[in-house]
């Protein structure tokens, strides 16, 4: 009984799967945001992959975005998107 209680209290949080469009990253990231994203992506709970294109051209031209656990997430700028990604990790 105690083992069940402790395992519920200290369960491991699930990993977050993030997919990026390389074209979108090239369009919206700069030297400062690259460092911030690098720190975020170093988190062991984050699994990410960059694709050359995610076939979301209209969205890609308008805002920075990522596909998080199969759902599209976008921000008004790269900082806003990073904040949303950090929230998804919580």
CNS distance restraints for C-alpha pairs under 8 A (distance, minus, plus):
assign (resid   1 and name CA) (resid   5 and name CA) 6.44 0.50 0.50
assign (resid   2 and name CA) (resid   6 and name CA) 6.17 0.50 0.50
assign (resid   3 and name CA) (resid   7 and name CA) 6.00 0.50 0.50
assign (resid   4 and name CA) (resid   8 and name CA) 6.22 0.50 0.50
assign (resid   5 and name CA) (resid   9 and name CA) 6.37 0.50 0.50
assign (resid   6 and name CA) (resid  10 and name CA) 6.10 0.50 0.50
assign (resid   7 and name CA) (resid  11 and name CA) 5.59 0.50 0.50
assign (resid  13 and name CA) (resid  45 and name CA) 7.81 0.50 0.50
assign (resid  14 and name CA) (resid  45 and name CA) 7.00 0.50 0.50
assign (resid  15 and name CA) (resid  44 and name CA) 7.95 0.50 0.50
assign (resid  15 and name CA) (resid  45 and name CA) 4.46 0.50 0.50
assign (resid  15 and name CA) (resid  46 and name CA) 5.70 0.50 0.50
assign (resid  15 and name CA) (resid  47 and name CA) 6.78 0.50 0.50
assign (resid  15 and name CA) (resid  89 and name CA) 7.92 0.50 0.50
assign (resid  16 and name CA) (resid  45 and name CA) 6.16 0.50 0.50
assign (resid  16 and name CA) (resid  46 and name CA) 5.04 0.50 0.50
assign (resid  16 and name CA) (resid  47 and name CA) 6.03 0.50 0.50
assign (resid  16 and name CA) (resid  68 and name CA) 6.98 0.50 0.50
assign (resid  16 and name CA) (resid  69 and name CA) 6.35 0.50 0.50
assign (resid  16 and name CA) (resid  88 and name CA) 7.65 0.50 0.50
assign (resid  16 and name CA) (resid  89 and name CA) 6.49 0.50 0.50
assign (resid  17 and name CA) (resid  46 and name CA) 6.33 0.50 0.50
assign (resid  17 and name CA) (resid  47 and name CA) 4.95 0.50 0.50
assign (resid  17 and name CA) (resid  48 and name CA) 5.75 0.50 0.50
assign (resid  17 and name CA) (resid  68 and name CA) 5.71 0.50 0.50
assign (resid  17 and name CA) (resid  69 and name CA) 5.02 0.50 0.50
assign (resid  17 and name CA) (resid  70 and name CA) 7.86 0.50 0.50
assign (resid  18 and name CA) (resid  46 and name CA) 7.30 0.50 0.50
assign (resid  18 and name CA) (resid  47 and name CA) 6.18 0.50 0.50
assign (resid  18 and name CA) (resid  48 and name CA) 4.57 0.50 0.50
assign (resid  18 and name CA) (resid  49 and name CA) 6.54 0.50 0.50
assign (resid  18 and name CA) (resid  66 and name CA) 6.58 0.50 0.50
assign (resid  18 and name CA) (resid  67 and name CA) 5.55 0.50 0.50
assign (resid  18 and name CA) (resid  68 and name CA) 4.56 0.50 0.50
assign (resid  18 and name CA) (resid  69 and name CA) 6.33 0.50 0.50
assign (resid  19 and name CA) (resid  48 and name CA) 5.58 0.50 0.50
assign (resid  19 and name CA) (resid  49 and name CA) 5.01 0.50 0.50
assign (resid  19 and name CA) (resid  50 and name CA) 5.85 0.50 0.50
assign (resid  19 and name CA) (resid  51 and name CA) 7.20 0.50 0.50
assign (resid  19 and name CA) (resid  66 and name CA) 5.73 0.50 0.50
assign (resid  19 and name CA) (resid  67 and name CA) 4.96 0.50 0.50
assign (resid  19 and name CA) (resid  68 and name CA) 6.54 0.50 0.50
assign (resid  20 and name CA) (resid  24 and name CA) 7.57 0.50 0.50
assign (resid  20 and name CA) (resid  25 and name CA) 7.25 0.50 0.50
assign (resid  20 and name CA) (resid  48 and name CA) 7.54 0.50 0.50
assign (resid  20 and name CA) (resid  49 and name CA) 6.27 0.50 0.50
assign (resid  20 and name CA) (resid  50 and name CA) 4.71 0.50 0.50
assign (resid  20 and name CA) (resid  51 and name CA) 6.08 0.50 0.50
assign (resid  20 and name CA) (resid  54 and name CA) 7.58 0.50 0.50
assign (resid  20 and name CA) (resid  65 and name CA) 7.35 0.50 0.50
assign (resid  20 and name CA) (resid  66 and name CA) 5.05 0.50 0.50
assign (resid  20 and name CA) (resid  67 and name CA) 6.57 0.50 0.50
assign (resid  21 and name CA) (resid  25 and name CA) 6.31 0.50 0.50
assign (resid  21 and name CA) (resid  50 and name CA) 5.83 0.50 0.50
assign (resid  21 and name CA) (resid  51 and name CA) 5.13 0.50 0.50
assign (resid  21 and name CA) (resid  52 and name CA) 5.79 0.50 0.50
assign (resid  21 and name CA) (resid  53 and name CA) 5.02 0.50 0.50
assign (resid  21 and name CA) (resid  54 and name CA) 5.53 0.50 0.50
assign (resid  21 and name CA) (resid  65 and name CA) 7.95 0.50 0.50
assign (resid  21 and name CA) (resid  66 and name CA) 7.17 0.50 0.50
assign (resid  22 and name CA) (resid  26 and name CA) 6.13 0.50 0.50
assign (resid  22 and name CA) (resid  50 and name CA) 5.87 0.50 0.50
assign (resid  22 and name CA) (resid  51 and name CA) 5.72 0.50 0.50
assign (resid  22 and name CA) (resid  52 and name CA) 4.91 0.50 0.50
assign (resid  22 and name CA) (resid  53 and name CA) 6.31 0.50 0.50
assign (resid  23 and name CA) (resid  27 and name CA) 6.22 0.50 0.50
assign (resid  23 and name CA) (resid  52 and name CA) 6.47 0.50 0.50
assign (resid  23 and name CA) (resid  53 and name CA) 6.48 0.50 0.50
assign (resid  23 and name CA) (resid  60 and name CA) 7.73 0.50 0.50
assign (resid  24 and name CA) (resid  28 and name CA) 6.27 0.50 0.50
assign (resid  24 and name CA) (resid  60 and name CA) 5.52 0.50 0.50
assign (resid  24 and name CA) (resid  61 and name CA) 7.54 0.50 0.50
assign (resid  24 and name CA) (resid  64 and name CA) 6.15 0.50 0.50
assign (resid  24 and name CA) (resid  65 and name CA) 7.24 0.50 0.50
assign (resid  25 and name CA) (resid  29 and name CA) 5.50 0.50 0.50
assign (resid  25 and name CA) (resid  64 and name CA) 7.19 0.50 0.50
assign (resid  28 and name CA) (resid  63 and name CA) 7.89 0.50 0.50
assign (resid  28 and name CA) (resid  64 and name CA) 6.11 0.50 0.50
assign (resid  28 and name CA) (resid  77 and name CA) 7.38 0.50 0.50
assign (resid  28 and name CA) (resid  78 and name CA) 6.21 0.50 0.50
assign (resid  29 and name CA) (resid  33 and name CA) 5.65 0.50 0.50
assign (resid  29 and name CA) (resid  34 and name CA) 6.00 0.50 0.50
assign (resid  29 and name CA) (resid  78 and name CA) 6.49 0.50 0.50
assign (resid  30 and name CA) (resid  34 and name CA) 5.91 0.50 0.50
assign (resid  31 and name CA) (resid  35 and name CA) 6.63 0.50 0.50
assign (resid  32 and name CA) (resid  36 and name CA) 6.64 0.50 0.50
assign (resid  33 and name CA) (resid  37 and name CA) 6.03 0.50 0.50
assign (resid  33 and name CA) (resid  78 and name CA) 7.05 0.50 0.50
assign (resid  33 and name CA) (resid  79 and name CA) 7.17 0.50 0.50
assign (resid  34 and name CA) (resid  38 and name CA) 5.99 0.50 0.50
assign (resid  35 and name CA) (resid  39 and name CA) 6.31 0.50 0.50
assign (resid  36 and name CA) (resid  40 and name CA) 6.39 0.50 0.50
assign (resid  37 and name CA) (resid  41 and name CA) 5.99 0.50 0.50
assign (resid  37 and name CA) (resid  82 and name CA) 7.01 0.50 0.50
assign (resid  38 and name CA) (resid  42 and name CA) 6.19 0.50 0.50
assign (resid  39 and name CA) (resid  43 and name CA) 7.25 0.50 0.50
assign (resid  40 and name CA) (resid  86 and name CA) 7.57 0.50 0.50
assign (resid  41 and name CA) (resid  46 and name CA) 5.98 0.50 0.50
assign (resid  41 and name CA) (resid  47 and name CA) 7.62 0.50 0.50
assign (resid  41 and name CA) (resid  48 and name CA) 7.42 0.50 0.50
assign (resid  42 and name CA) (resid  46 and name CA) 7.27 0.50 0.50
assign (resid  45 and name CA) (resid  89 and name CA) 7.74 0.50 0.50
assign (resid  46 and name CA) (resid  89 and name CA) 7.82 0.50 0.50
assign (resid  56 and name CA) (resid  60 and name CA) 5.87 0.50 0.50
assign (resid  57 and name CA) (resid  61 and name CA) 6.19 0.50 0.50
assign (resid  58 and name CA) (resid  62 and name CA) 6.62 0.50 0.50
assign (resid  59 and name CA) (resid  63 and name CA) 6.12 0.50 0.50
assign (resid  59 and name CA) (resid  64 and name CA) 7.95 0.50 0.50
assign (resid  59 and name CA) (resid  65 and name CA) 7.65 0.50 0.50
assign (resid  60 and name CA) (resid  64 and name CA) 6.54 0.50 0.50
assign (resid  60 and name CA) (resid  65 and name CA) 7.06 0.50 0.50
assign (resid  63 and name CA) (resid  74 and name CA) 6.48 0.50 0.50
assign (resid  63 and name CA) (resid  75 and name CA) 6.33 0.50 0.50
assign (resid  63 and name CA) (resid  76 and name CA) 6.04 0.50 0.50
assign (resid  63 and name CA) (resid  77 and name CA) 6.59 0.50 0.50
assign (resid  64 and name CA) (resid  74 and name CA) 5.69 0.50 0.50
assign (resid  64 and name CA) (resid  75 and name CA) 5.86 0.50 0.50
assign (resid  64 and name CA) (resid  76 and name CA) 7.12 0.50 0.50
assign (resid  64 and name CA) (resid  77 and name CA) 6.12 0.50 0.50
assign (resid  64 and name CA) (resid  78 and name CA) 5.88 0.50 0.50
assign (resid  64 and name CA) (resid  81 and name CA) 6.77 0.50 0.50
assign (resid  65 and name CA) (resid  72 and name CA) 6.96 0.50 0.50
assign (resid  65 and name CA) (resid  73 and name CA) 5.57 0.50 0.50
assign (resid  65 and name CA) (resid  74 and name CA) 4.07 0.50 0.50
assign (resid  65 and name CA) (resid  75 and name CA) 6.47 0.50 0.50
assign (resid  65 and name CA) (resid  81 and name CA) 6.78 0.50 0.50
assign (resid  66 and name CA) (resid  72 and name CA) 5.85 0.50 0.50
assign (resid  66 and name CA) (resid  73 and name CA) 5.47 0.50 0.50
assign (resid  66 and name CA) (resid  74 and name CA) 6.42 0.50 0.50
assign (resid  67 and name CA) (resid  71 and name CA) 5.26 0.50 0.50
assign (resid  67 and name CA) (resid  72 and name CA) 4.35 0.50 0.50
assign (resid  67 and name CA) (resid  73 and name CA) 6.01 0.50 0.50
assign (resid  68 and name CA) (resid  72 and name CA) 6.13 0.50 0.50
assign (resid  68 and name CA) (resid  73 and name CA) 6.69 0.50 0.50
assign (resid  68 and name CA) (resid  85 and name CA) 7.93 0.50 0.50
assign (resid  73 and name CA) (resid  81 and name CA) 7.46 0.50 0.50
assign (resid  73 and name CA) (resid  84 and name CA) 7.79 0.50 0.50
assign (resid  74 and name CA) (resid  81 and name CA) 5.73 0.50 0.50
assign (resid  75 and name CA) (resid  79 and name CA) 7.70 0.50 0.50
assign (resid  75 and name CA) (resid  80 and name CA) 4.95 0.50 0.50
assign (resid  75 and name CA) (resid  81 and name CA) 4.26 0.50 0.50
assign (resid  75 and name CA) (resid  84 and name CA) 7.59 0.50 0.50
assign (resid  76 and name CA) (resid  80 and name CA) 5.99 0.50 0.50
assign (resid  76 and name CA) (resid  81 and name CA) 7.16 0.50 0.50
assign (resid  77 and name CA) (resid  81 and name CA) 6.38 0.50 0.50
assign (resid  78 and name CA) (resid  82 and name CA) 6.16 0.50 0.50
assign (resid  79 and name CA) (resid  83 and name CA) 6.22 0.50 0.50
assign (resid  80 and name CA) (resid  84 and name CA) 6.35 0.50 0.50
assign (resid  81 and name CA) (resid  85 and name CA) 6.20 0.50 0.50
assign (resid  82 and name CA) (resid  86 and name CA) 6.14 0.50 0.50
assign (resid  83 and name CA) (resid  87 and name CA) 6.28 0.50 0.50
assign (resid  84 and name CA) (resid  88 and name CA) 6.26 0.50 0.50
assign (resid  85 and name CA) (resid  89 and name CA) 6.48 0.50 0.50
assign (resid  86 and name CA) (resid  90 and name CA) 6.83 0.50 0.50
